[in-house]
Amino acid sequence: MKKQSIASALVAAVAVCGAGAAHAQAAGNVMVQLGWNKIMPKVRSSDLSAPSLPGSQINIKSASAVFATLTYMVTDDISVEALGGLPYKHDIVGAGAVSGVGKIGSIHQISPTVLLQYRFLESLGPFRPYVGAGPTFAKFYGSSGSAALTAFTNPGGPPTKIGGDTEWGGTLQAGANYKIDKHWFLDAEILKTFISTKAQLSTGQETRARLNPIAINASIGYTF
């Protein structure tokens, strides 16, 4: 009987430890992630203001960068996530009447985002999908113009420069993560941001562009 009691106690202890190991996304936990993110703008641009060729528009190409997130589990199902990363460098190309000129410049941007999330399924389970929503702050900077831009905006004059803007927008998120062990997990998600910005040229022309990018990312995370 004594041996059985000891064995029972050991089994109970192992069960408790095992439950703790699986409970990696519960209230009070903090998660950090590091990964890769690709932003794909879905641009709708107004015509560049005069003096410029009628129908002149811009398009902004996709860009990738390393990103990181910090997440706090408020409850077993509700969490708050802060997302940011290294700057993205987007090429700006001609569109509309100037679609054939190719690259007309480039611009850097950072877009830190805070998301309120809801996580589905049990916190003990290895797989947890989630959805989220929150504000995005986008800062555009370090822009430059190309010789092609100068050629159709200021021929024979000094190089045309592009000025960015700073904007607020909103982001929707859907993703899922898979636990590798007590601490480590893999994560993948897709985000849709609704945001516009204004591009200003040193020659006086400007255009308003609705960016509304889709972003995809993959990362590895650690739970404390």
Buried (B, 14 or more C-beta within 10 A) or exposed (E): EEEEEEEEEEEEEEEEEEEEEBBBBBBEBEBBBEBEBBBBBEBBBBBBBEEBBEEBBBBBBBBBBEBBBEBBBEEBBBBBBBBBBEBBBBBBBBBBBBEEBEBBBBBBBBBBBBBBBEBEBBBBEBEBEBBBBBBBBBBBEEBBBBEBBBBBBBEEEEBBBBBBBEBEBEBBBEBBBEBBEBEEBBBBBEBBBEBBBBBBBBBEBBBBBBBBBBBBBBBBBBBE
